[in-house]
Amino acid sequence: MDIGDKIANSSNAWGNVTVSTGLANSNWRPSVDSPDWGNITGLEFELAWLSFEVADLTLKIDDLYFGKHVIFLATERFTGWFVESLITTTFSFFLGWSLYAVLLLLIIKLSGSEAGPWSMLFIVIGYTFSIRIVHVLVDAFLVSTLPQLVFPLKAWNPIAGEEELASKLVDDIYQTSWYPTLAYSLTLPLVFAFYAWAIALSVIAIHFLREFTWKKAASISITAYVIYIFVRGFLGI
């Protein structure tokens, strides 16, 4: 098979090549007749160039694996990650909702004001917290615009004793491919934007629910939200 178009043509550059076997359209030379693991007995790399060209070539091969190629989205690891992320996001939403409602109730009582029915306050705060769903959707959209990541097998399925190296390799790939992009750089400002949005909605809710002044409602909401952020950071949720 000619893989010249699949590898880098410049010096000091790595290429990532996956070669399929057993397929009629796998670009193997006709004389090979669709190879499979039943008739492959060796592997050879051959470099060739025109006689009038001067070449001093070095071919370096690393991470050579044989096996069935499965895209990450079809693996059990992705399924487990997706389910875990969904459960974590749902749990985080309801926990954050409850935590902020409790803190808001405490701040209102500490300010010497009447908090009113807990159930009503909890429901209203639930409406203000629904913007977290918008935040998740915006994050999902930004992630969908990020460039595709290519992880070598040793990064996501390391052999025993090389887990730390695999973790560092994954971090390096993220740092090289995602961190410099505009979409990734927008994720942190969006977090603060949604914090501000949540506080603003909370101020409006408290102002009309308890008939507090705008200043008092803002003071209570901001104080409760700052404490809420620190508590979540401390608990790691």
C-alpha positions in Angstrom: 0.0 0.0 0.0 1.2 3.5 -0.9 0.9 5.6 2.3 2.9 8.6 0.9 -0.2 10.8 1.0 -0.9 9.9 4.6 2.4 10.9 6.2 4.0 14.3 6.6 6.2 15.6 3.8 8.1 18.1 5.9 11.0 17.3 8.2 10.6 16.7 11.9 6.8 16.2 11.5 4.8 13.2 12.7 2.0 11.6 10.8 -0.9 9.4 12.1 -1.8 6.6 9.8 -4.5 3.9 10.3 -4.4 1.1 7.6 -7.4 -1.1 7.2 -7.2 -4.7 6.1 -9.6 -7.1 4.5 -11.5 -4.5 2.6 -11.8 -4.3 -1.2 -11.5 -0.5 -1.2 -8.5 -0.3 1.3 -6.1 1.0 -1.4 -3.9 -2.1 -1.3 -2.1 -3.1 -4.5 -4.3 -5.5 -6.5 -1.7 -8.3 -6.3 -2.1 -8.4 -2.5 -5.8 -9.4 -2.8 -7.4 -7.8 0.2 -5.0 -8.9 3.0 -6.3 -10.0 6.4 -4.6 -11.3 9.6 -4.7 -14.8 8.1 -2.2 -14.1 5.4 -0.1 -11.2 6.8 3.2 -12.6 8.0 5.5 -9.6 8.0 5.7 -5.8 7.9 8.1 -3.7 5.8 8.4 0.0 5.2 10.0 1.1 1.9 11.2 4.6 1.0 11.5 5.5 -2.7 12.3 8.6 -4.7 13.3 9.6 -8.2 16.8 8.8 -9.3 17.6 12.5 -10.1 16.5 13.7 -6.6 18.9 13.9 -3.7 17.5 12.5 -0.5 18.7 11.9 3.0 15.8 10.4 4.7 15.1 9.1 8.2 11.8 7.3 8.9 10.9 7.0 12.6 8.1 4.7 13.6 6.5 4.9 17.0 3.3 3.5 18.6 2.8 0.7 16.1 -0.3 -1.3 17.0 -2.2 -4.2 15.5 -5.9 -4.7 16.2 -9.4 -3.7 15.4 -9.8 0.0 15.0 -12.9 1.4 16.9 -13.8 5.1 17.1 -13.8 6.5 20.6 -17.6 7.3 20.4 -18.3 3.5 20.0 -16.2 2.4 22.9 -17.5 1.5 26.4 -15.2 4.2 27.8 -17.1 6.9 26.0 -20.5 5.4 27.0 -19.3 5.3 30.7 -18.0 8.9 30.4 -21.3 10.1 28.8 -23.5 8.5 31.4 -21.2 9.7 34.3 -21.2 13.2 32.9 -25.0 13.2 32.6 -25.5 12.0 36.1 -22.9 14.4 37.5 -24.5 17.4 35.7 -28.0 16.4 36.9 -26.8 15.9 40.5 -24.8 19.1 40.4 -27.9 21.1 39.2 -30.2 19.9 41.9 -27.5 20.1 44.6 -26.6 23.7 43.5 -30.3 24.6 43.5 -30.9 23.3 47.0 -27.6 24.7 48.4 -28.2 28.2 47.0 -31.9 28.2 48.2 -30.7 27.3 51.8 -28.0 29.9 51.8 -30.4 32.5 50.5 -32.9 31.6 53.3 -30.2 31.9 55.9 -28.9 35.3 54.6 -32.5 36.6 54.6 -33.1 35.5 58.2 -29.7 36.9 59.3 -30.6 40.2 57.8 -33.6 40.3 60.1 -36.2 40.0 57.4 -39.1 37.6 57.0 -38.1 34.8 54.7 -41.7 33.5 54.0 -42.6 30.0 53.0 -39.5 27.8 52.2 -41.4 26.0 49.4 -42.1 29.2 47.5 -38.5 30.4 47.8 -37.2 27.0 46.7 -39.5 27.0 43.6 -38.6 30.5 42.6 -34.8 29.8 42.9 -35.4 26.8 40.8 -36.6 29.0 38.0 -33.5 31.2 38.3 -31.2 28.2 38.3 -32.7 26.9 35.0 -30.2 29.1 33.2 -27.7 26.4 34.1 -29.3 24.3 31.3 -28.6 27.2 28.9 -25.0 27.2 30.2 -24.6 23.5 29.5 -26.0 23.9 26.0 -23.7 26.8 25.2 -20.7 24.8 26.5 -21.8 21.8 24.4 -21.9 24.0 21.3 -18.5 25.5 22.0 -17.0 22.0 22.5 -18.5 20.9 19.2 -16.6 23.6 17.3 -13.2 22.6 18.8 -10.8 20.7 16.6 -10.8 16.9 16.6 -8.4 15.3 19.0 -6.2 12.4 18.0 -5.1 10.2 21.0 -2.6 7.5 20.5 -3.5 4.1 22.0 -1.1 4.5 24.9 -2.8 7.7 26.0 -6.3 6.3 26.6 -5.4 2.7 27.1 -2.0 2.7 28.8 -0.1 -0.4 29.9 0.4 -1.1 33.6 2.9 1.3 35.1 2.5 4.0 32.5 -0.7 5.6 33.7 1.0 8.8 34.8 2.8 9.2 31.4 -0.6 8.6 29.6 -2.3 11.3 31.7 0.5 13.8 30.9 0.2 12.9 27.2 -3.5 13.6 27.3 -2.9 16.9 29.0 -0.3 17.8 26.4 -2.7 17.0 23.5 -5.4 19.2 25.1 -3.0 22.0 25.7 -1.7 21.9 22.1 -5.1 21.4 20.3 -7.8 23.0 22.4 -6.4 25.6 24.8 -5.2 28.1 22.2 -8.6 28.2 20.4 -11.1 31.0 20.7 -13.9 28.6 21.7 -12.0 27.3 24.6 -10.9 30.8 25.7 -14.6 31.8 25.9 -15.5 29.1 28.4 -14.2 30.9 31.5 -15.7 34.3 30.7 -19.0 32.5 30.0 -18.9 31.0 33.5 -18.8 34.5 35.1 -21.4 35.8 32.7 -23.8 33.1 33.8 -23.0 33.8 37.4 -23.9 37.4 36.9 -27.1 36.3 35.1 -28.1 34.0 37.9 -27.5 36.7 40.5 -29.5 39.3 38.5 -32.5 36.8 38.2 -32.2 36.1 42.0 -32.3 39.8 42.8 -35.4 40.3 40.7 -37.1 37.2 42.3 -36.4 38.3 45.8 -37.4 41.9 45.1 -40.9 40.9 43.9 -41.3 37.8 46.1 -40.5 39.5 49.5 -41.0 43.2 48.4 -37.4 44.0 49.4 -35.7 47.1 48.0 -33.5 46.6 45.0 -30.5 47.4 47.1 -31.4 44.9 49.8 -32.3 42.2 47.3 -29.0 42.7 45.5 -27.0 42.6 48.7 -28.7 39.4 49.9 -28.4 37.7 46.5 -24.7 38.6 45.9 -23.7 37.5 49.4 -25.5 34.2 49.1 -24.0 33.5 45.7 -20.5 34.3 46.8 -20.8 31.9 49.7 -22.4 29.4 47.4 -19.4 29.5 45.0 -16.9 29.1 47.9 -18.9 26.2 49.4 -19.1 24.4 46.0 -15.4 24.9 45.5 -14.6 23.6 49.0 -16.8 20.5 48.5 -15.5 20.0 45.0 -18.9 19.9 43.3 
